[in-house]
Amino acid sequence: MSHSATEVVMGGGVLAAALAFGLYAVQSTGLTLNESGYDLRASFRSLEGVNVGTDVRLAGVKVGTVSGIELNTETYRADTVVAINNGIEIPDDSAIIIASEGLLGGNYVEISPGGSPFYFSAGDEILDTQGSVSLLTLLLKYVGGDGGSE
């Protein structure tokens, strides 16, 4: 069997493109091959715009990802698990907030650190939570005049 040089080059190019696509897919979904860190739990009223793999940030720096979301059928709240990177200690009086990257940006999870000298351990629950705020709801309240000062 004889293969021309162009067939070999084209095959190599297709293989390189497939590997690049696979690497991009792994990075964009937040999938990690080395599982290092610990899980914290939180319960939100609304998780609009947050999915598994969404960034968890502290002071704007990514310190983890959302690793699990499920509806609590008793409280009708979104029970969430966030995986925090090893070496990051979160004070046990911290708050966890669903924040927006901007008017057209997506949402992410922001940790607002407290001042406690004690830290969360693996599996602990962050009780101080603030769910996402719907921009559409805010606009409708403003336009409808529901929220003025009377």
C-alpha positions, 0 to 999 in steps of 0.5 A, spaced: 500 500 500 502 506 498 500 513 501 501 519 498 504 525 502 498 529 502 493 523 505 498 523 511 498 530 512 491 531 511 490 525 516 494 528 521 491 535 520 484 532 522 487 528 528 490 535 531 483 538 530 479 533 533 484 533 539 484 540 539 476 540 539 476 535 545 481 539 549 476 545 548 470 541 550 473 539 557 476 546 558 469 549 557 465 544 561 469 545 567 471 538 567 477 536 571 481 530 570 485 531 577 479 531 583 482 536 588 478 540 593 472 539 598 465 540 597 460 545 600 453 545 600 448 551 599 441 552 598 438 557 593 431 560 592 433 561 585 439 558 581 437 562 574 443 562 569 447 557 573 449 550 571 454 544 573 460 547 571 459 554 573 465 558 576 465 559 583 469 565 584 472 569 590 474 576 589 473 575 582 478 569 582 476 562 580 476 558 586 472 552 584 466 550 580 458 548 581 459 540 581 451 538 583 444 541 583 438 538 585 431 540 587 429 539 594 422 537 593 420 539 601 423 546 601 422 547 593 429 550 593 435 548 589 440 544 593 447 546 590 454 542 591 460 547 590 467 544 589 472 548 592 480 547 590 484 545 595 488 550 599 482 555 599 479 556 606 473 559 606 471 563 613 464 559 616 461 566 616 461 567 609 455 568 604 454 565 597 451 569 592 449 568 585 452 574 581 452 576 574 458 578 569 454 584 566 448 586 562 449 581 557 454 576 561 452 569 564 451 568 572 457 565 576 457 563 584 461 569 588 463 567 595 463 573 599 468 572 605 466 573 612 471 575 618 471 568 622 477 565 624 474 558 623 473 555 616 468 551 613 470 543 612 468 538 607 461 537 607 459 543 611 453 548 608 453 555 607 447 558 610 447 565 608 445 565 601 442 569 595 439 567 589 439 570 582 435 576 581 432 576 574 433 582 570 427 582 567 423 582 573 427 588 575 425 591 569 418 590 569 417 593 576 421 599 574 417 600 568 410 598 572 412 603 577 412 597 582 417 599 587 417 607 587 417 611 593 410 613 596 
